[in-house]
Amino acid sequence: MASRRVNALTRDQIVTTVKAFRWDKKMPKWTVIVEGRELPVRPLVLTAAGVRPNDSTNSHMAVSILESLGFETRYNARNLFDLVDHQVATHTTTETETHDA
């Protein structure tokens, strides 16, 4: 269960936190879009709630909280888009080679 401070978060607290939030590490699998920025779900929630990084709130809890506040969350979005683009390119090449044969 997420801590009380995390469960009490409001949409305004998230938006206010985003204005000063900086993330220079690798983006984790779960992200959220706030004010046009894609940010890591759990670190953003923990920062907004003012709790330590070792808080018991996990990524799935953070996603649930952010979605309940009306934010769009994504799971590994960048890698999924890259994979789809690669599959489309590979599939198109295969079809072209088949028709030319």
FENVEN-V345437 format. One record per pair of residues at least 12 apart in sequence whose ideal C-beta (glycine too) atoms are under 7 Angstrom apart, sorted by the first residue. I is the first residue (numbers start at 1). J is the second residue. D is the distance in Angstrom with one decimal. If there is no record, write none. Layout:
BEGIN
i->{I:I}
j->{J:J}
d->{D:D}
END
This chain:
BEGIN
i->{2:2:2:3:3:3:3:5:5:5:6:6:6:6:6:6:9:9:9:9:11:11:13:14:14:14:14:15:15:17:17:17:18:18:18:18:21:21:21:23:23:23:27:28:29:29:30:30:30:30:30:31:31:31:32:32:32:32:32:33:33:34:41:41:41:41:41:42:42:42:45:45:45:45}
j->{57:61:65:51:55:56:57:49:50:51:45:49:51:55:57:65:45:48:49:65:69:70:48:34:48:69:71:34:35:44:47:48:34:35:37:39:39:44:47:39:40:43:40:40:75:76:42:59:63:73:75:73:74:77:44:66:71:72:73:71:72:71:59:62:63:66:73:57:59:62:57:62:65:66}
d->{4.2:4.5:6.8:5.7:5.5:6.5:6.1:4.2:6.3:5.5:6.0:4.5:6.4:6.9:4.8:6.6:6.7:5.7:5.6:6.1:4.5:6.3:5.0:6.2:5.2:6.4:7.0:6.5:6.5:6.6:5.6:4.0:4.6:5.6:6.4:6.7:6.4:6.1:6.1:6.1:5.8:6.7:6.2:4.9:6.0:4.7:7.0:4.7:5.6:6.4:5.9:6.9:4.9:6.5:6.4:5.0:5.1:6.9:5.0:6.7:4.6:6.0:5.7:4.5:5.5:6.3:6.3:6.8:4.7:4.5:6.5:4.1:6.1:6.7}
END
